[in-house]
Amino acid sequence: MGKFENKVVIVTGASSGIGEATAIDFAKEGAKLFITGRNKERLGNAAKKCKAAGAEVDVDTYEKLFHANLRAPVFLSKYALPYLKISKGCIVNVSSVSGIIASPNLVPYSMTKSALDHFTRGFSSECAPFGVRVNSINPGFVETRITDSMYTSDESKKKGFERSKKKQPLGFINSHQISEGIIFLCRSEMTTGTILSIDGGMILSS
């Protein structure tokens, strides 16, 4: 029996990358899943993988998931809280190392992630008296479909990876390494208000 047998887990952005990997890994842990994502076809494929891993899956598609950077987590947390108080559940927001360090040309994105981090800390203090934990995972560069789409050829991708190593000494992170951190925060019963960076050393290099 998995650690999350008969537990309900909501995963946003599950059509690819970190979200998809996290949904699949929670499925292997026995969770019942509710997943969302921008691309209906890829979300359907992700649902099939989760079902193959043994999970019960409900699927929904958001047309404008960009709002999920801040607005959706806040309201999702608000409406889930009454149920989390009963189940003594937890919330793990997926933020970004960009919410911690400044990056040129990423100011709007960084602002939303920084605000999400502050929400995580503040909301965790409000939820703690009810036994509800709230944490955040803050990835660095993660190899996903989105990062792959940034490159026009294998050669340009190779050069891009080499440039990234200057900022992230341990190299690119894969999605399952992020989902491991998410599952850790869900299991760690005395951890709340934590902003956990899995960034391959990016903060150290900034």
C-alpha positions in Angstrom: 0.0 0.0 0.0 1.4 3.4 -1.0 1.9 6.3 1.5 -0.9 8.2 -0.2 -3.5 5.4 -0.6 -7.0 6.8 -0.5 -5.6 10.4 -0.4 -6.9 13.0 -2.9 -4.1 14.9 -4.7 -4.6 17.9 -7.0 -1.8 18.5 -9.5 -1.9 21.6 -11.7 0.1 21.9 -14.9 0.0 18.1 -15.3 0.0 18.0 -19.1 3.9 17.9 -19.2 7.1 18.4 -17.3 7.2 18.7 -13.5 3.4 18.5 -13.2 3.1 15.3 -15.3 6.0 13.6 -13.5 4.5 14.6 -10.1 1.1 13.2 -11.0 2.6 9.9 -12.2 4.8 9.5 -9.1 1.8 10.2 -6.8 -0.2 7.6 -8.8 2.5 5.1 -8.0 2.0 6.1 -4.3 -1.7 5.1 -4.5 -3.2 8.6 -4.6 -6.5 9.6 -6.2 -5.7 12.4 -8.6 -7.4 15.5 -10.0 -5.1 16.9 -12.7 -5.2 20.1 -14.8 -3.2 21.5 -17.7 -3.1 23.8 -20.7 -3.0 21.2 -23.5 -6.0 18.8 -23.6 -4.3 16.1 -25.7 -1.1 15.9 -23.5 -3.3 16.1 -20.4 -5.2 13.1 -21.6 -1.9 11.2 -22.2 -0.8 12.1 -18.7 -4.1 10.8 -17.3 -3.5 7.4 -19.2 0.0 7.1 -17.6 -1.4 7.8 -14.2 -4.2 5.3 -14.6 -1.6 2.8 -15.8 0.2 3.4 -12.5 -3.0 2.5 -10.7 -4.6 5.9 -9.9 -8.1 7.2 -10.2 -7.9 10.4 -12.3 -10.2 13.3 -12.9 -9.1 15.7 -15.7 -9.8 19.4 -16.2 -8.2 21.9 -18.6 -7.5 25.5 -17.9 -7.3 27.7 -21.1 -5.3 30.4 -19.3 -3.0 28.6 -16.9 -0.7 31.6 -16.6 -3.0 33.0 -14.0 -2.1 29.8 -12.0 1.2 31.3 -11.1 -0.5 33.2 -8.3 -4.2 33.6 -8.6 -5.1 29.9 -8.9 -2.9 28.6 -6.0 -4.4 31.3 -3.7 -8.0 30.5 -4.5 -7.4 26.7 -4.7 -5.9 26.8 -1.3 -8.7 28.9 0.1 -11.4 26.6 -1.2 -9.5 23.4 -0.2 -8.7 24.6 3.3 -12.0 23.4 4.9 -11.4 19.9 3.7 -7.7 20.0 4.5 -8.6 20.9 8.1 -10.6 17.7 8.3 -8.0 15.5 6.6 -5.0 17.2 8.1 -3.6 17.5 4.6 -1.0 19.7 3.1 -0.3 22.1 0.2 2.9 22.2 -1.9 3.1 25.2 -4.2 5.4 24.9 -7.2 7.3 28.2 -7.4 10.6 28.9 -9.0 14.2 29.9 -8.0 13.3 33.0 -10.0 11.2 34.1 -7.0 14.3 34.2 -4.9 17.0 35.6 -7.2 16.7 38.4 -9.7 16.9 37.5 -13.4 16.9 40.0 -16.3 14.0 39.9 -18.7 12.0 37.7 -16.2 10.7 40.5 -13.9 6.9 39.8 -14.3 7.4 36.0 -14.0 9.7 36.5 -11.0 7.2 38.8 -9.3 4.5 36.2 -9.5 6.8 33.5 -8.0 8.1 35.8 -5.3 4.5 36.6 -4.4 3.7 32.9 -4.3 6.6 32.3 -1.9 5.3 35.0 0.4 1.8 33.5 0.2 3.2 30.1 1.1 4.9 31.5 4.2 2.0 33.6 5.3 -0.7 31.0 4.6 1.4 28.3 6.4 1.2 30.4 9.6 -2.6 30.7 9.3 -3.0 27.0 8.7 -0.6 25.6 11.2 -3.1 25.8 14.2 -5.4 23.5 12.2 -2.7 20.9 11.5 -2.5 21.9 7.8 1.0 22.3 6.3 1.9 24.7 3.5 5.3 24.5 1.7 6.8 25.4 -1.7 9.2 23.8 -4.1 11.4 26.2 -6.1 13.1 24.5 -9.1 16.0 25.9 -11.1 16.4 24.9 -14.8 14.4 21.8 -15.4 14.6 19.7 -18.6 11.0 19.6 -19.9 9.1 19.9 -23.1 9.0 23.7 -22.6 12.8 24.0 -22.3 13.3 21.7 -25.3 11.1 24.0 -27.4 13.5 26.8 -26.8 16.1 25.2 -29.0 16.0 24.8 -32.8 18.4 21.9 -33.0 20.3 19.4 -30.9 23.5 21.5 -31.4 21.8 24.7 -30.1 20.3 22.6 -27.2 23.8 21.3 -26.3 25.2 24.9 -26.3 22.3 26.1 -24.2 22.9 23.3 -21.6 26.6 24.3 -21.5 25.6 28.0 -20.8 23.2 26.9 -18.1 26.0 25.0 -16.3 27.6 28.3 -15.6 24.5 29.3 -13.6 23.6 25.8 -12.4 26.8 23.9 -11.7 25.1 20.5 -11.1 23.4 20.7 -14.5 19.8 20.5 -15.7 17.3 18.9 -13.3 14.8 16.3 -14.5 11.1 16.5 -13.6 11.2 13.4 -11.3 13.9 15.1 -9.2 11.4 17.9 -8.5 8.5 15.5 -7.8 10.8 13.7 -5.2 11.0 17.0 -3.4 7.3 17.5 -3.6 6.6 14.1 -2.2 9.2 14.7 0.6 7.4 17.8 1.7 4.1 15.9 1.7 5.6 13.2 3.9 7.5 15.5 6.3 4.9 15.9 9.0 6.8 18.6 10.9 7.7 20.8 7.9 5.7 23.9 7.1 6.4 27.4 5.7 9.5 26.0 3.9 10.7 27.3 0.6 12.7 24.3 -0.7 15.0 25.1 -3.6 16.0 22.3 -5.9 18.2 24.4 -8.2 21.4 22.5 -9.0 23.4 25.2 -7.2 21.9 28.2 -9.1 21.5 30.3 -5.9 25.1 29.7 -5.0 26.2 30.9 -8.4 24.1 34.0 -8.5 
